[in-house]
Amino acid sequence: MMNRNVLRVYLVEDDASISRALVALFESVKIEVCSFSDPVAFLGEFEKGTIQNGCILLDIRLPNMGGLELYQKMKKHTTLPVIFITAHGDIEMAVKAMKLGAFDFISKPFNNQILLQAVQRSFSLIPLANIISQFKTNLLTLTPREKEVLEYIVKGKMNKEISYALDIALSTVEIHRSNLMKKLKMKNLPELIHYYLMARETAANEALLEKKPETY
């Protein structure tokens, strides 16, 4: 069984020679790697929740399911950074993926040092990504009224202003505020606003992915 606390590269690449070369490269610098030749098989593991703590290295052109389509299916359910592998003619597709939230893209033939640096940089984002993912999950536990209070808090409204806007007692606002802070596991107001805005930004990027990806 894999140690879920270890950062690893999840490689999705159908070209066996490229896959072997990349696995050897990562293993040479003590980076664990899990390789998949079939995007559908990878998606199956992803949906089981076994793809955790690492970055996803994804060829933009794959059989059965294109890289952008696979990214679309994953993006709504993970904050793991995705690095696309591209050929020269795929740059336009890679740029589109970046606009939709991909971390980086690496062109073939690879510069090993640039690839390793990109992976290490993506690893540095994992703790923050996990926090945002958990924050978004915790948001789902809020009641409709707590969500309303949260919206006003993020807009900088004081408790008295929220009380007036929602036509509820000041003490009720204070209770809702206390409850939502506990549910979201936030220590203070600046922390709450920071993670709320980051979660909202990622949600906006995910909304773009609702659109059907272009076919190439």
LINSULSUL-V828546 format. One record per residue. N is the residue number from 1. RES is the residue in one letter. SS is DSSP state (helix for helix, strand for strand, loop for the rest). PHI is phi in whole degrees, 0 to 359 (* if undefined). D_FIRST is the distance of its C-alpha to the first C-alpha in Angstrom with 2 decimals. Layout:
BEGIN
n=N res=RES ss=SS phi=PHI d_first=D_FIRST
n=N res=RES ss=SS phi=PHI d_first=D_FIRST
END
This chain:
BEGIN
n=1 res=M ss=loop phi=* d_first=0.00
n=2 res=M ss=loop phi=288 d_first=3.80
n=3 res=N ss=loop phi=281 d_first=6.57
n=4 res=R ss=loop phi=286 d_first=8.85
n=5 res=N ss=loop phi=271 d_first=11.80
n=6 res=V ss=loop phi=269 d_first=11.88
n=7 res=L ss=loop phi=286 d_first=14.35
n=8 res=R ss=strand phi=215 d_first=13.78
n=9 res=V ss=strand phi=262 d_first=15.98
n=10 res=Y ss=strand phi=257 d_first=15.35
n=11 res=L ss=strand phi=262 d_first=17.98
n=12 res=V ss=strand phi=242 d_first=19.86
n=13 res=E ss=loop phi=211 d_first=22.48
n=14 res=D ss=loop phi=273 d_first=24.13
n=15 res=D ss=loop phi=279 d_first=26.12
n=16 res=A ss=helix phi=299 d_first=24.32
n=17 res=S ss=helix phi=292 d_first=26.38
n=18 res=I ss=helix phi=294 d_first=25.75
n=19 res=S ss=helix phi=300 d_first=22.00
n=20 res=R ss=helix phi=298 d_first=21.99
n=21 res=A ss=helix phi=296 d_first=24.28
n=22 res=L ss=helix phi=290 d_first=22.24
n=23 res=V ss=helix phi=300 d_first=18.97
n=24 res=A ss=helix phi=297 d_first=21.15
n=25 res=L ss=helix phi=298 d_first=22.77
n=26 res=F ss=helix phi=294 d_first=19.76
n=27 res=E ss=helix phi=294 d_first=18.26
n=28 res=S ss=helix phi=293 d_first=21.78
n=29 res=V ss=loop phi=246 d_first=21.65
n=30 res=K ss=loop phi=64 d_first=18.16
n=31 res=I ss=loop phi=258 d_first=16.77
n=32 res=E ss=strand phi=292 d_first=13.28
n=33 res=V ss=strand phi=221 d_first=13.81
n=34 res=C ss=strand phi=242 d_first=12.33
n=35 res=S ss=strand phi=253 d_first=15.36
n=36 res=F ss=strand phi=227 d_first=16.84
n=37 res=S ss=loop phi=264 d_first=20.29
n=38 res=D ss=loop phi=245 d_first=20.89
n=39 res=P ss=helix phi=298 d_first=21.35
n=40 res=V ss=helix phi=293 d_first=21.25
n=41 res=A ss=helix phi=296 d_first=17.77
n=42 res=F ss=helix phi=298 d_first=16.69
n=43 res=L ss=helix phi=299 d_first=18.63
n=44 res=G ss=helix phi=299 d_first=16.95
n=45 res=E ss=helix phi=293 d_first=13.48
n=46 res=F ss=helix phi=300 d_first=15.45
n=47 res=E ss=helix phi=291 d_first=17.16
n=48 res=K ss=loop phi=279 d_first=14.08
n=49 res=G ss=loop phi=86 d_first=13.34
n=50 res=T ss=loop phi=270 d_first=10.16
n=51 res=I ss=loop phi=267 d_first=12.49
n=52 res=Q ss=loop phi=220 d_first=12.96
n=53 res=N ss=loop phi=52 d_first=14.36
n=54 res=G ss=strand phi=171 d_first=15.91
n=55 res=C ss=strand phi=240 d_first=18.66
n=56 res=I ss=strand phi=252 d_first=19.15
n=57 res=L ss=strand phi=257 d_first=21.26
n=58 res=L ss=strand phi=235 d_first=23.07
n=59 res=D ss=strand phi=291 d_first=25.86
n=60 res=I ss=loop phi=285 d_first=28.73
n=61 res=R ss=loop phi=243 d_first=29.79
n=62 res=L ss=loop phi=225 d_first=27.36
n=63 res=P ss=loop phi=286 d_first=28.14
n=64 res=N ss=loop phi=74 d_first=28.10
n=65 res=M ss=loop phi=207 d_first=27.49
n=66 res=G ss=loop phi=293 d_first=28.94
n=67 res=G ss=helix phi=302 d_first=27.20
n=68 res=L ss=helix phi=294 d_first=29.40
n=69 res=E ss=helix phi=295 d_first=28.79
n=70 res=L ss=helix phi=297 d_first=25.00
n=71 res=Y ss=helix phi=300 d_first=25.52
n=72 res=Q ss=helix phi=299 d_first=27.80
n=73 res=K ss=helix phi=292 d_first=25.33
n=74 res=M ss=helix phi=275 d_first=22.68
n=75 res=K ss=helix phi=303 d_first=25.08
n=76 res=K ss=loop phi=290 d_first=26.13
n=77 res=H ss=loop phi=236 d_first=22.67
n=78 res=T ss=loop phi=206 d_first=21.22
n=79 res=T ss=loop phi=246 d_first=22.68
n=80 res=L ss=loop phi=297 d_first=20.35
n=81 res=P ss=loop phi=292 d_first=22.76
n=82 res=V ss=strand phi=242 d_first=23.38
n=83 res=I ss=strand phi=249 d_first=25.06
n=84 res=F ss=strand phi=269 d_first=26.94
n=85 res=I ss=strand phi=262 d_first=27.72
n=86 res=T ss=strand phi=228 d_first=31.33
n=87 res=A ss=loop phi=267 d_first=34.15
n=88 res=H ss=helix phi=305 d_first=37.63
n=89 res=G ss=helix phi=285 d_first=38.74
n=90 res=D ss=helix phi=259 d_first=35.86
n=91 res=I ss=helix phi=301 d_first=36.83
n=92 res=E ss=helix phi=300 d_first=38.48
n=93 res=M ss=helix phi=294 d_first=35.38
n=94 res=A ss=helix phi=294 d_first=33.30
n=95 res=V ss=helix phi=298 d_first=35.91
n=96 res=K ss=helix phi=299 d_first=35.70
n=97 res=A ss=helix phi=298 d_first=31.94
n=98 res=M ss=helix phi=298 d_first=32.60
n=99 res=K ss=helix phi=297 d_first=35.19
n=100 res=L ss=loop phi=272 d_first=32.73
n=101 res=G ss=loop phi=120 d_first=30.31
n=102 res=A ss=loop phi=297 d_first=28.33
n=103 res=F ss=loop phi=285 d_first=27.78
n=104 res=D ss=strand phi=194 d_first=29.25
n=105 res=F ss=strand phi=221 d_first=29.97
n=106 res=I ss=strand phi=239 d_first=30.11
n=107 res=S ss=strand phi=270 d_first=32.65
n=108 res=K ss=loop phi=279 d_first=32.52
n=109 res=P ss=loop phi=287 d_first=33.25
n=110 res=F ss=loop phi=283 d_first=30.85
n=111 res=N ss=loop phi=264 d_first=31.96
n=112 res=N ss=helix phi=304 d_first=28.91
n=113 res=Q ss=helix phi=294 d_first=29.99
n=114 res=I ss=helix phi=296 d_first=30.58
n=115 res=L ss=helix phi=296 d_first=27.22
n=116 res=L ss=helix phi=297 d_first=25.40
n=117 res=Q ss=helix phi=296 d_first=27.66
n=118 res=A ss=helix phi=297 d_first=26.91
n=119 res=V ss=helix phi=296 d_first=23.14
n=120 res=Q ss=helix phi=296 d_first=23.77
n=121 res=R ss=helix phi=295 d_first=26.22
n=122 res=S ss=helix phi=294 d_first=23.85
n=123 res=F ss=helix phi=298 d_first=21.30
n=124 res=S ss=helix phi=293 d_first=24.22
n=125 res=L ss=loop phi=273 d_first=24.49
n=126 res=I ss=helix phi=301 d_first=21.03
n=127 res=P ss=helix phi=303 d_first=22.07
n=128 res=L ss=helix phi=295 d_first=25.21
n=129 res=A ss=helix phi=299 d_first=23.56
n=130 res=N ss=helix phi=294 d_first=21.27
n=131 res=I ss=helix phi=296 d_first=24.43
n=132 res=I ss=helix phi=296 d_first=26.37
n=133 res=S ss=helix phi=299 d_first=23.77
n=134 res=Q ss=helix phi=293 d_first=23.78
n=135 res=F ss=helix phi=299 d_first=27.57
n=136 res=K ss=helix phi=295 d_first=27.96
n=137 res=T ss=helix phi=294 d_first=25.95
n=138 res=N ss=helix phi=295 d_first=28.19
n=139 res=L ss=helix phi=302 d_first=31.23
n=140 res=L ss=loop phi=291 d_first=30.65
n=141 res=T ss=loop phi=274 d_first=31.33
n=142 res=L ss=loop phi=287 d_first=34.85
n=143 res=T ss=loop phi=284 d_first=37.88
n=144 res=P ss=helix phi=305 d_first=40.33
n=145 res=R ss=helix phi=291 d_first=42.73
n=146 res=E ss=helix phi=297 d_first=40.19
n=147 res=K ss=helix phi=295 d_first=39.34
n=148 res=E ss=helix phi=297 d_first=43.08
n=149 res=V ss=helix phi=298 d_first=43.46
n=150 res=L ss=helix phi=300 d_first=40.55
n=151 res=E ss=helix phi=301 d_first=42.26
n=152 res=Y ss=helix phi=290 d_first=45.44
n=153 res=I ss=helix phi=299 d_first=43.76
n=154 res=V ss=helix phi=295 d_first=42.20
n=155 res=K ss=loop phi=280 d_first=45.68
n=156 res=G ss=loop phi=88 d_first=47.01
n=157 res=K ss=loop phi=282 d_first=48.96
n=158 res=M ss=loop phi=279 d_first=50.03
n=159 res=N ss=helix phi=303 d_first=49.66
n=160 res=K ss=helix phi=296 d_first=53.33
n=161 res=E ss=helix phi=293 d_first=53.04
n=162 res=I ss=helix phi=294 d_first=50.04
n=163 res=S ss=helix phi=302 d_first=52.01
n=164 res=Y ss=helix phi=291 d_first=54.93
n=165 res=A ss=helix phi=295 d_first=52.94
n=166 res=L ss=helix phi=264 d_first=51.08
n=167 res=D ss=loop phi=57 d_first=54.09
n=168 res=I ss=loop phi=228 d_first=52.26
n=169 res=A ss=loop phi=295 d_first=53.07
n=170 res=L ss=helix phi=301 d_first=52.08
n=171 res=S ss=helix phi=297 d_first=50.41
n=172 res=T ss=helix phi=292 d_first=48.30
n=173 res=V ss=helix phi=300 d_first=47.15
n=174 res=E ss=helix phi=297 d_first=46.21
n=175 res=I ss=helix phi=294 d_first=44.16
n=176 res=H ss=helix phi=299 d_first=42.33
n=177 res=R ss=helix phi=297 d_first=41.74
n=178 res=S ss=helix phi=297 d_first=40.34
n=179 res=N ss=helix phi=295 d_first=38.07
n=180 res=L ss=helix phi=290 d_first=36.63
n=181 res=M ss=helix phi=296 d_first=36.01
n=182 res=K ss=helix phi=292 d_first=34.00
n=183 res=K ss=helix phi=296 d_first=32.02
n=184 res=L ss=helix phi=274 d_first=31.26
n=185 res=K ss=loop phi=59 d_first=30.52
n=186 res=M ss=loop phi=259 d_first=33.10
n=187 res=K ss=loop phi=272 d_first=35.11
n=188 res=N ss=loop phi=205 d_first=38.20
n=189 res=L ss=helix phi=295 d_first=40.00
n=190 res=P ss=helix phi=302 d_first=39.37
n=191 res=E ss=helix phi=296 d_first=35.60
n=192 res=L ss=helix phi=301 d_first=35.90
n=193 res=I ss=helix phi=296 d_first=38.00
n=194 res=H ss=helix phi=302 d_first=35.85
n=195 res=Y ss=helix phi=285 d_first=32.61
n=196 res=Y ss=helix phi=295 d_first=34.55
n=197 res=L ss=helix phi=293 d_first=36.19
n=198 res=M ss=helix phi=293 d_first=33.00
n=199 res=A ss=helix phi=295 d_first=31.36
n=200 res=R ss=helix phi=292 d_first=34.54
n=201 res=E ss=helix phi=294 d_first=34.58
n=202 res=T ss=helix phi=293 d_first=31.10
n=203 res=A ss=helix phi=294 d_first=32.20
n=204 res=A ss=helix phi=295 d_first=35.31
n=205 res=N ss=helix phi=296 d_first=33.35
n=206 res=E ss=helix phi=294 d_first=31.25
n=207 res=A ss=helix phi=297 d_first=34.56
n=208 res=L ss=helix phi=297 d_first=35.55
n=209 res=L ss=loop phi=284 d_first=32.63
n=210 res=E ss=loop phi=293 d_first=34.17
n=211 res=K ss=loop phi=288 d_first=36.63
n=212 res=K ss=loop phi=294 d_first=35.99
n=213 res=P ss=loop phi=295 d_first=35.04
n=214 res=E ss=loop phi=292 d_first=37.74
n=215 res=T ss=loop phi=263 d_first=37.43
n=216 res=Y ss=loop phi=232 d_first=38.16
END
